Amino acid sequence: MNDIINRLSIFLRLRRIGVRLALSYALLLFLLVVVATISVAQISKMANLSEKFARNEMQRLLDVQALSLSTEGASNALLLLLTAAREQRVSEYSAVDEKNRRIDTLIAALSKSFEDVAQRQTLESLIQRRAQYQQAFFATVDQLEDEGQEAAKRTFIKQVQPALSALLAESNALLMRERDNIQASQLQAQNDLELAGKVVALLSLLAVLLATLLAWLTTRSVVRPLARMESSALQIAGGDYETRVPPSKTEEVARVGHALNAMAMAIASREHEIEHLAYFDGLTDLPNRTLLLKKYHGQPMPYQAMILMDVARLKTVNETLGFDTGDTVIKEAAKRIGDVLIKNPALTNASLTRLSGNAFAVLCGAHERQVIDEFRQSVEVAMLEPIRCGPHTVDVNLVFGMAATGELPLPVIALLRNAEIALYAAKRGGLNAAWYSDAQEASRLSHLSLLSDLRLAVKTSQLQMWLQPKFHLSSGLPYGFEALVRWQHPQRGFISPAEFVPFAERTGYIDMITQWMLEAALTTLAGWKEIHPDLSIAVNVSTHDLRDPGFPERVKSLLEQYAIKPQLLKLEITESGIMEDPGAAIALLHRLHETGIALAIDDFGTGYSSLSYLQRLPVTELKIDRSFVIDIDQHTATQSLVKTIIELGHSLGLSVIAEGIETQAERDTLLSLGCDNMQGYFASRPP
């Protein structure tokens, strides 16, 4: 039976809300039309009955009443005739005749209007009584004229009065019957009206019940499924993508539910993809740092080891051979590390993670450092074979930073931080591996404190500018100075530039130092305008400064602020700083040169600049690094190399200065090789 109903519903499309609503509204409209039709018909019937009553029945009633009155009037007129004198009878005869004609007219009118059988019979009897009355009337009139009033009175009493009484009786009976018929007709009309009212009330009640039924069906087929759909949607919004909207027999709701289920599956799929992208490396498909920290968050980590591995020189590979080659190196390194990890069962619960950049991490259980060192050595062996990247082969070296916990557990974030500190310590020390130690932590905290102190040092003038003179080798006369930064810490005392300058370059605080040195040098030059108008001061410029497009404008603004001739300020740039981004660096140096500032290449010979870049640089001076100057008088090969550098500088129109000269022999040798200028402790030793 249910199957038949379902098929019929499908055939009639009753599962569609639109069809249901259309049928429901059509049925309600039909009932309203029926109610309106019945009401209009009843009103029309009542109007017809009212018209019929006013036009026919009321007229008949008036005629019957008039007949009764006319009959009584005829009797009275006849009495007056019987008592009237002879000379007055003519007028009385006229009155009596008028009454009789009136009675005849009313009887004729009633004969045409009566349709009721009983009324017709009563009317026939009245006509007979009228005839009897008329005969008695004529007999009485004849006696009145022939025999006199007394004889007429006797005939009146004997014949006329009984006939008249019978006529009045029939007239009154006709009147009563007509009244009864009118009352019956009104009662029937009232009954019909009450019946119509009951039908209308019944149909109205049926419409209300139908509306209630339709509301209930709508609630059942639409509102309830929508409520379930809303509940499912809220669960989906809360992240429960396994929730499904239950099927519905309502077609529109079923379609929306199907779409919502499809959306939930699509969101679940996309969220899975997003989660995979958030927690896994896109290149190697290894877990990333975020997943590592999330997975072990809040878990104690006793007897655990963290091994960080950094792919050395990956930046150079990317810049030289392209990022595709660098990606290949990363993927192959991940594969080799993973293979070693699989073959090393001594590392329990080991997991390999790709950190940002070119670093990998292995978290594993280990009770002895020897096991970790053996794993590191196995990875180093696996990396001995060069990685094939298309037409190129790349030698890969890893730098290791290792940290471990003992019985006292550490959070994973602390263990990772310790391994990172060890890795940075290995890089700074030029080692391929380092274990974390408390001394490294102390050094790290010292550097963090140093960073904060450095900001304060610039603001409170704890920095000092020391000037080392530059001399012409031929005459021994000074022509300028190099500005050297020194830091006198109020608690730590003297801090070597070798300690805080590289640190400032790594953290970006070198900009503050450069700005301070430029202002200090220009302040000194402003004070020398009268006593040393031709002496210049050279300030070292860092790689970070060369990457700042606004640096030339800042220098130009300072020159204008202190009113210093541009040629009195010299900027020294290292080879390595230029070669990080030769194109941008050369463009920036040309902008500095256009202001009139003299430029020099510092520590020449220690970098890897090419002659093609060298001849494009707008420099005026070449400074030979002190590593070539030390004991140059005792090394013939070094002399040949330095002579070549001097001749190269001269061929490019540059003056050549050697720094770090500490002995007379070094000075004499450089003079003989054709060097122009000198700088070092031999000429001016600091106090």
MIFITOR-753782 format. One line per field, with one value per residue (C-alpha): z negated, x negated, y; residue in three letters; residue number from 1. Coordinates in steps of 0.25 Angstrom, whole numbers. Layout:
BEGIN
Z (Z:...) $
X (X:...) $
Y (Y:...) $
residu (ALA:...) $
num (NUM:...) $
END
This chain:
BEGIN
Z (0:-4:9:17:10:12:27:28:21:30:42:37:33:19:13:18:9:21:25:11:8:22:19:5:9:21:11:1:13:17:3:3:16:12:-1:7:17:6:-1:12:16:2:3:17:12:0:10:19:7:2:16:17:3:7:21:19:5:-1:10:8:-7:-5:5:-4:-15:-6:-2:-17:-19:-6:-10:-24:-17:-8:-20:-26:-13:-12:-26:-23:-10:-18:-28:-18:-13:1:6:0:6:19:13:4:16:22:10:9:23:22:10:18:30:21:16:30:34:22:24:39:35:25:35:44:33:24:27:14:16:2:5:18:11:1:11:19:6:4:18:16:3:11:21:9:3:16:18:4:7:19:13:1:10:18:5:1:13:14:0:-8:-19:-29:-19:-14:-28:-30:-17:-21:-35:-29:-16:-15:-28:-28:-14:-18:-31:-22:-12:-24:-30:-16:-15:-28:-26:-13:-21:-31:-21:-14:-27:-30:-16:-17:-31:-25:-14:-23:-32:-20:-16:-30:-30:-17:-22:-34:-26:-17:-29:-34:-21:-20:-35:-31:-19:-27:-38:-27:-21:-35:-37:-23:-26:-39:-32:-21:-32:-39:-26:-23:-36:-35:-21:-21:-34:-41:-30:-30:-45:-43:-32:-41:-52:-42:-36:-50:-52:-39:-43:-56:-48:-48:-33:-35:-38:-27:-25:-26:-13:-12:-4:0:14:11:-3:2:13:3:-7:5:8:-7:-8:5:-1:-14:-6:2:-10:-17:-5:-4:-19:-18:-7:-15:-27:-19:-14:-28:-34:-23:-14:0:6:-2:-8:-21:-34:-36:-49:-52:-52:-61:-71:-71:-72:-84:-91:-106:-105:-114:-106:-115:-108:-95:-85:-74:-62:-53:-39:-31:-16:-15:-3:2:5:14:21:23:28:37:43:40:30:37:35:20:19:25:14:3:8:10:-4:-10:-3:-8:-22:-22:-17:-28:-38:-34:-34:-48:-58:-70:-69:-75:-71:-61:-52:-41:-39:-29:-36:-28:-18:-17:-30:-35:-49:-54:-68:-74:-87:-91:-104:-99:-91:-83:-76:-71:-67:-59:-52:-49:-43:-35:-29:-25:-18:-11:-6:-1:13:21:24:39:43:58:65:52:40:26:14:2:-13:-25:-38:-50:-63:-74:-87:-97:-110:-121:-132:-134:-122:-114:-105:-90:-88:-98:-92:-78:-82:-89:-76:-68:-78:-75:-60:-60:-69:-59:-48:-55:-59:-45:-50:-43:-57:-71:-83:-91:-104:-115:-111:-97:-104:-112:-100:-93:-105:-105:-90:-93:-104:-95:-85:-95:-100:-86:-84:-97:-93:-80:-88:-100:-92:-98:-84:-81:-67:-66:-55:-48:-39:-24:-19:-5:-4:4:-5:-18:-20:-24:-14:-22:-33:-34:-45:-54:-63:-78:-89:-103:-111:-125:-131:-122:-119:-105:-95:-82:-69:-64:-75:-72:-58:-52:-62:-58:-43:-45:-53:-44:-55:-46:-40:-54:-55:-41:-43:-56:-50:-38:-48:-56:-44:-38:-52:-52:-38:-41:-53:-43:-33:-38:-43:-34:-22:-12:-21:-18:-27:-22:-28:-26:-19:-22:-12:-19:-15:-1:0:-5:7:-2:-7:4:0:-15:-12:-3:-14:-25:-16:-14:-28:-33:-21:-17:-3:2:6:-9:-12:-7:-8:-8:-3:-3:9:2:0:14:20:12:22:32:41:29:22:34:37:23:23:36:28:17:27:34:20:21:10:12:11:8:9:-5:-8:7:10:0:8:22:30:45:53:62:49:44:56:55:40:38:28:27:17:15:1:0:-11:-23:-21:-9:-16:-28:-26:-11:-12:-14:-4:11:16:8:13:27:24:18:29:39:30:30:45:47:38:46:59:55:50:36:24:16:1:-8:-22:-34:-32:-45:-41:-34:-25:-21:-18:-9:-1:2:6:16:21:25:14:13:-2:-15:-28:-40:-54:-48:-44:-56:-67:-76:-91) $
X (0:-11:-18:-6:-4:-19:-18:-5:-12:-24:-14:-6:-19:-13:-27:-30:-26:-21:-11:-6:-5:2:12:14:17:26:34:36:40:50:56:56:63:74:76:77:87:96:96:99:110:117:116:122:133:136:137:147:155:156:160:170:176:176:182:192:194:195:205:214:214:218:229:234:235:241:251:255:256:264:274:276:278:288:296:296:300:312:316:315:324:334:336:334:346:351:345:331:331:325:312:312:314:302:294:299:296:282:279:284:276:264:267:268:255:247:253:249:234:233:238:226:215:218:210:212:224:230:230:237:247:250:251:261:269:268:273:285:288:287:297:307:305:307:321:325:320:329:341:340:338:351:359:354:359:372:376:369:358:365:366:352:346:353:346:333:333:338:330:319:313:311:305:296:291:288:280:273:269:264:256:250:247:240:232:228:223:215:209:205:199:191:186:183:175:167:164:159:150:145:142:135:127:123:119:111:104:101:95:87:82:79:71:64:60:56:47:41:38:32:23:19:16:8:0:-3:-7:-15:-22:-24:-29:-37:-40:-44:-54:-59:-61:-69:-76:-80:-85:-93:-99:-103:-110:-117:-120:-126:-136:-128:-129:-124:-110:-100:-86:-76:-68:-55:-42:-41:-48:-53:-58:-64:-72:-76:-81:-88:-95:-98:-104:-112:-117:-121:-129:-136:-139:-145:-153:-158:-161:-169:-177:-179:-182:-192:-198:-199:-205:-214:-225:-220:-234:-237:-224:-230:-224:-227:-231:-217:-212:-225:-221:-207:-209:-218:-212:-210:-217:-229:-241:-251:-263:-260:-269:-267:-276:-276:-283:-285:-289:-301:-303:-288:-287:-299:-293:-280:-287:-297:-289:-274:-264:-259:-273:-272:-259:-265:-276:-266:-257:-269:-275:-262:-261:-276:-273:-260:-267:-278:-267:-260:-273:-276:-267:-275:-268:-254:-241:-249:-242:-248:-243:-246:-248:-247:-258:-269:-268:-263:-260:-260:-253:-256:-258:-272:-279:-294:-300:-308:-296:-293:-307:-307:-294:-301:-313:-303:-296:-310:-314:-301:-303:-317:-312:-309:-294:-291:-282:-280:-293:-300:-305:-305:-313:-305:-310:-301:-304:-298:-293:-289:-282:-277:-270:-273:-264:-259:-249:-248:-237:-239:-240:-251:-258:-257:-262:-274:-277:-276:-286:-296:-294:-297:-309:-314:-313:-320:-331:-333:-329:-321:-314:-312:-305:-297:-303:-300:-311:-304:-291:-299:-305:-292:-286:-298:-296:-281:-285:-295:-284:-276:-289:-293:-280:-283:-298:-294:-284:-294:-307:-314:-320:-333:-339:-354:-362:-373:-381:-385:-399:-405:-416:-425:-424:-419:-409:-395:-383:-372:-366:-358:-347:-347:-335:-338:-328:-331:-320:-317:-316:-324:-335:-342:-334:-342:-336:-338:-328:-317:-318:-315:-304:-298:-299:-291:-280:-279:-284:-296:-288:-288:-303:-305:-296:-304:-317:-313:-308:-321:-330:-323:-323:-338:-340:-331:-341:-353:-348:-358:-370:-370:-361:-367:-367:-356:-349:-346:-333:-331:-318:-311:-304:-291:-293:-296:-282:-275:-270:-269:-283:-289:-278:-281:-296:-293:-284:-294:-305:-295:-292:-306:-311:-322:-329:-325:-339:-344:-335:-339:-331:-338:-330:-335:-335:-326:-315:-315:-315:-302:-294:-304:-293:-286:-299:-306:-293:-293:-308:-307:-296:-306:-317:-308:-307:-323:-326:-339:-337:-347:-347:-351:-358:-361:-366:-357:-344:-341:-338:-340:-348:-336:-329:-341:-343:-328:-329:-331:-342:-355:-363:-366:-370:-378:-374:-384:-384:-393:-402:-406:-421:-420:-435:-438:-428:-432:-419:-411:-419:-416:-401:-401:-409:-398:-387:-394:-396:-382:-377:-386:-381:-367:-372:-371:-380:-384:-385:-390:-385:-391:-405:-412:-427:-437:-441:-426:-425:-438:-434:-420:-427:-436:-424:-418:-407:-402:-397:-398:-390:-394:-400:-414:-410:-400:-398:-385:-387) $
Y (0:10:6:10:23:26:23:31:43:42:42:53:61:62:61:75:86:95:84:82:97:99:87:92:106:101:93:105:114:103:103:118:119:109:117:129:123:117:131:138:128:130:145:144:135:144:156:148:144:158:163:152:156:170:168:157:151:165:170:158:160:174:170:160:170:180:169:167:182:184:173:180:193:187:182:196:203:193:197:211:209:202:213:225:233:231:244:239:225:229:233:221:212:218:215:201:199:204:195:183:186:187:174:168:174:169:155:156:160:149:139:142:142:130:118:110:100:102:117:115:106:116:127:118:117:132:134:125:133:145:140:137:150:157:150:153:168:169:162:172:184:179:178:192:198:190:187:197:197:188:177:179:179:165:160:166:160:146:146:157:157:141:142:154:147:135:144:151:137:133:146:145:130:134:145:135:125:136:140:125:124:136:131:117:124:132:121:113:124:125:110:111:122:115:103:111:117:103:99:112:109:95:98:109:99:90:101:104:89:88:100:94:80:87:95:82:75:87:87:72:72:85:91:79:75:89:88:75:82:94:85:77:90:95:82:84:98:93:84:71:68:54:59:56:62:51:48:55:51:66:68:82:79:66:74:85:73:67:80:82:68:70:83:76:66:77:85:73:70:84:85:72:78:91:83:75:88:94:82:76:82:84:80:67:63:62:67:82:90:93:78:75:85:82:67:67:79:77:64:61:58:50:43:49:55:66:66:78:77:89:88:96:106:104:119:118:106:114:126:119:107:112:109:96:90:95:88:75:76:77:65:56:60:57:44:40:44:36:24:25:27:14:6:11:3:9:22:19:26:34:44:53:67:78:91:104:108:97:90:76:71:57:55:41:34:32:29:31:41:31:26:40:42:29:33:46:39:30:42:49:36:36:50:47:44:56:59:58:70:69:73:77:70:76:73:74:76:76:84:77:83:73:74:63:61:52:48:62:64:77:82:79:94:95:83:89:102:96:88:101:108:96:98:113:110:100:110:121:112:106:92:81:77:82:78:87:92:102:111:113:117:127:132:133:141:150:153:156:165:171:174:182:189:193:201:208:210:218:227:230:231:219:217:224:227:224:230:222:231:228:232:234:224:233:245:239:251:248:250:245:235:223:223:211:208:205:201:205:197:203:189:180:190:190:181:177:181:167:163:173:177:164:162:175:172:159:166:178:188:191:202:210:208:213:225:228:227:236:247:246:247:259:265:264:269:281:284:282:292:303:294:282:286:275:263:253:242:228:221:206:202:189:179:183:198:194:188:200:209:221:220:230:241:239:242:254:259:258:265:277:277:278:286:277:276:262:259:259:247:234:221:207:195:180:171:161:172:176:162:158:166:173:179:187:190:196:204:209:212:221:229:231:235:245:253:254:244:236:221:210:195:189:176:174:160:153:152:147:159:158:168:171:176:183:192:196:201:216:215:223:214:199:194:182:173:171:156:159:169:161:157:161:163:149:142:144:138:148:159:155:154:167:174:168:174:188:188:184:196:205:200:204:218:214:218:206:205:194:192:186:190:187:187:195:183:182:197:197:184:190:203:195:188:201:203:217:218:211:209:201:201:204:218:220:211:213:216) $
residu (MET:ASN:ASP:ILE:ILE:ASN:ARG:LEU:SER:ILE:PHE:LEU:ARG:LEU:ARG:ARG:ILE:GLY:VAL:ARG:LEU:ALA:LEU:SER:TYR:ALA:LEU:LEU:LEU:PHE:LEU:LEU:VAL:VAL:VAL:ALA:THR:ILE:SER:VAL:ALA:GLN:ILE:SER:LYS:MET:ALA:ASN:LEU:SER:GLU:LYS:PHE:ALA:ARG:ASN:GLU:MET:GLN:ARG:LEU:LEU:ASP:VAL:GLN:ALA:LEU:SER:LEU:SER:THR:GLU:GLY:ALA:SER:ASN:ALA:LEU:LEU:LEU:LEU:LEU:THR:ALA:ALA:ARG:GLU:GLN:ARG:VAL:SER:GLU:TYR:SER:ALA:VAL:ASP:GLU:LYS:ASN:ARG:ARG:ILE:ASP:THR:LEU:ILE:ALA:ALA:LEU:SER:LYS:SER:PHE:GLU:ASP:VAL:ALA:GLN:ARG:GLN:THR:LEU:GLU:SER:LEU:ILE:GLN:ARG:ARG:ALA:GLN:TYR:GLN:GLN:ALA:PHE:PHE:ALA:THR:VAL:ASP:GLN:LEU:GLU:ASP:GLU:GLY:GLN:GLU:ALA:ALA:LYS:ARG:THR:PHE:ILE:LYS:GLN:VAL:GLN:PRO:ALA:LEU:SER:ALA:LEU:LEU:ALA:GLU:SER:ASN:ALA:LEU:LEU:MET:ARG:GLU:ARG:ASP:ASN:ILE:GLN:ALA:SER:GLN:LEU:GLN:ALA:GLN:ASN:ASP:LEU:GLU:LEU:ALA:GLY:LYS:VAL:VAL:ALA:LEU:LEU:SER:LEU:LEU:ALA:VAL:LEU:LEU:ALA:THR:LEU:LEU:ALA:TRP:LEU:THR:THR:ARG:SER:VAL:VAL:ARG:PRO:LEU:ALA:ARG:MET:GLU:SER:SER:ALA:LEU:GLN:ILE:ALA:GLY:GLY:ASP:TYR:GLU:THR:ARG:VAL:PRO:PRO:SER:LYS:THR:GLU:GLU:VAL:ALA:ARG:VAL:GLY:HIS:ALA:LEU:ASN:ALA:MET:ALA:MET:ALA:ILE:ALA:SER:ARG:GLU:HIS:GLU:ILE:GLU:HIS:LEU:ALA:TYR:PHE:ASP:GLY:LEU:THR:ASP:LEU:PRO:ASN:ARG:THR:LEU:LEU:LEU:LYS:LYS:TYR:HIS:GLY:GLN:PRO:MET:PRO:TYR:GLN:ALA:MET:ILE:LEU:MET:ASP:VAL:ALA:ARG:LEU:LYS:THR:VAL:ASN:GLU:THR:LEU:GLY:PHE:ASP:THR:GLY:ASP:THR:VAL:ILE:LYS:GLU:ALA:ALA:LYS:ARG:ILE:GLY:ASP:VAL:LEU:ILE:LYS:ASN:PRO:ALA:LEU:THR:ASN:ALA:SER:LEU:THR:ARG:LEU:SER:GLY:ASN:ALA:PHE:ALA:VAL:LEU:CYS:GLY:ALA:HIS:GLU:ARG:GLN:VAL:ILE:ASP:GLU:PHE:ARG:GLN:SER:VAL:GLU:VAL:ALA:MET:LEU:GLU:PRO:ILE:ARG:CYS:GLY:PRO:HIS:THR:VAL:ASP:VAL:ASN:LEU:VAL:PHE:GLY:MET:ALA:ALA:THR:GLY:GLU:LEU:PRO:LEU:PRO:VAL:ILE:ALA:LEU:LEU:ARG:ASN:ALA:GLU:ILE:ALA:LEU:TYR:ALA:ALA:LYS:ARG:GLY:GLY:LEU:ASN:ALA:ALA:TRP:TYR:SER:ASP:ALA:GLN:GLU:ALA:SER:ARG:LEU:SER:HIS:LEU:SER:LEU:LEU:SER:ASP:LEU:ARG:LEU:ALA:VAL:LYS:THR:SER:GLN:LEU:GLN:MET:TRP:LEU:GLN:PRO:LYS:PHE:HIS:LEU:SER:SER:GLY:LEU:PRO:TYR:GLY:PHE:GLU:ALA:LEU:VAL:ARG:TRP:GLN:HIS:PRO:GLN:ARG:GLY:PHE:ILE:SER:PRO:ALA:GLU:PHE:VAL:PRO:PHE:ALA:GLU:ARG:THR:GLY:TYR:ILE:ASP:MET:ILE:THR:GLN:TRP:MET:LEU:GLU:ALA:ALA:LEU:THR:THR:LEU:ALA:GLY:TRP:LYS:GLU:ILE:HIS:PRO:ASP:LEU:SER:ILE:ALA:VAL:ASN:VAL:SER:THR:HIS:ASP:LEU:ARG:ASP:PRO:GLY:PHE:PRO:GLU:ARG:VAL:LYS:SER:LEU:LEU:GLU:GLN:TYR:ALA:ILE:LYS:PRO:GLN:LEU:LEU:LYS:LEU:GLU:ILE:THR:GLU:SER:GLY:ILE:MET:GLU:ASP:PRO:GLY:ALA:ALA:ILE:ALA:LEU:LEU:HIS:ARG:LEU:HIS:GLU:THR:GLY:ILE:ALA:LEU:ALA:ILE:ASP:ASP:PHE:GLY:THR:GLY:TYR:SER:SER:LEU:SER:TYR:LEU:GLN:ARG:LEU:PRO:VAL:THR:GLU:LEU:LYS:ILE:ASP:ARG:SER:PHE:VAL:ILE:ASP:ILE:ASP:GLN:HIS:THR:ALA:THR:GLN:SER:LEU:VAL:LYS:THR:ILE:ILE:GLU:LEU:GLY:HIS:SER:LEU:GLY:LEU:SER:VAL:ILE:ALA:GLU:GLY:ILE:GLU:THR:GLN:ALA:GLU:ARG:ASP:THR:LEU:LEU:SER:LEU:GLY:CYS:ASP:ASN:MET:GLN:GLY:TYR:PHE:ALA:SER:ARG:PRO:PRO) $
num (1:2:3:4:5:6:7:8:9:10:11:12:13:14:15:16:17:18:19:20:21:22:23:24:25:26:27:28:29:30:31:32:33:34:35:36:37:38:39:40:41:42:43:44:45:46:47:48:49:50:51:52:53:54:55:56:57:58:59:60:61:62:63:64:65:66:67:68:69:70:71:72:73:74:75:76:77:78:79:80:81:82:83:84:85:86:87:88:89:90:91:92:93:94:95:96:97:98:99:100:101:102:103:104:105:106:107:108:109:110:111:112:113:114:115:116:117:118:119:120:121:122:123:124:125:126:127:128:129:130:131:132:133:134:135:136:137:138:139:140:141:142:143:144:145:146:147:148:149:150:151:152:153:154:155:156:157:158:159:160:161:162:163:164:165:166:167:168:169:170:171:172:173:174:175:176:177:178:179:180:181:182:183:184:185:186:187:188:189:190:191:192:193:194:195:196:197:198:199:200:201:202:203:204:205:206:207:208:209:210:211:212:213:214:215:216:217:218:219:220:221:222:223:224:225:226:227:228:229:230:231:232:233:234:235:236:237:238:239:240:241:242:243:244:245:246:247:248:249:250:251:252:253:254:255:256:257:258:259:260:261:262:263:264:265:266:267:268:269:270:271:272:273:274:275:276:277:278:279:280:281:282:283:284:285:286:287:288:289:290:291:292:293:294:295:296:297:298:299:300:301:302:303:304:305:306:307:308:309:310:311:312:313:314:315:316:317:318:319:320:321:322:323:324:325:326:327:328:329:330:331:332:333:334:335:336:337:338:339:340:341:342:343:344:345:346:347:348:349:350:351:352:353:354:355:356:357:358:359:360:361:362:363:364:365:366:367:368:369:370:371:372:373:374:375:376:377:378:379:380:381:382:383:384:385:386:387:388:389:390:391:392:393:394:395:396:397:398:399:400:401:402:403:404:405:406:407:408:409:410:411:412:413:414:415:416:417:418:419:420:421:422:423:424:425:426:427:428:429:430:431:432:433:434:435:436:437:438:439:440:441:442:443:444:445:446:447:448:449:450:451:452:453:454:455:456:457:458:459:460:461:462:463:464:465:466:467:468:469:470:471:472:473:474:475:476:477:478:479:480:481:482:483:484:485:486:487:488:489:490:491:492:493:494:495:496:497:498:499:500:501:502:503:504:505:506:507:508:509:510:511:512:513:514:515:516:517:518:519:520:521:522:523:524:525:526:527:528:529:530:531:532:533:534:535:536:537:538:539:540:541:542:543:544:545:546:547:548:549:550:551:552:553:554:555:556:557:558:559:560:561:562:563:564:565:566:567:568:569:570:571:572:573:574:575:576:577:578:579:580:581:582:583:584:585:586:587:588:589:590:591:592:593:594:595:596:597:598:599:600:601:602:603:604:605:606:607:608:609:610:611:612:613:614:615:616:617:618:619:620:621:622:623:624:625:626:627:628:629:630:631:632:633:634:635:636:637:638:639:640:641:642:643:644:645:646:647:648:649:650:651:652:653:654:655:656:657:658:659:660:661:662:663:664:665:666:667:668:669:670:671:672:673:674:675:676:677:678:679:680:681:682:683:684:685:686:687) $
END
